[in-house]
Amino acid sequence: MRPASEASYLRSLTAFDRWLADNGLTAGTREEVDQKLTLYFEVLAREGALPGDGSRVMAALLHAKPVLGHGLAASFPAAHRALVGWQRKVPPR
């Protein structure tokens, strides 16, 4: 992985971890992470972030913690559905 991609993943993970901590949450199981990602995406969307930001968080999680699974849709089905809905609401720039 390129250094710029690694840095981008780290920023995404750090922001997600900070959001969890600020809200008194922990990552937990894969299913719990899936549900928390869905909530996090709602926050990001309200703040004006782009769907690519959400996709990057999911990819960064799978890169950092391969035990969570393989593939975004299979590993985080609820978050993946939320991301697809978010992508439909926000036109590409």
Secondary structure, 3 states (H helix, E strand, C coil): CCHHHHHHHHHHHHHHHHHHHHCCCCCCCHHHHHHHHHHHHHHHHHCCCCHHHHHHHHHHHHHHCHHHCCCHHHHCHHHHHHHHHHHHHCCCC
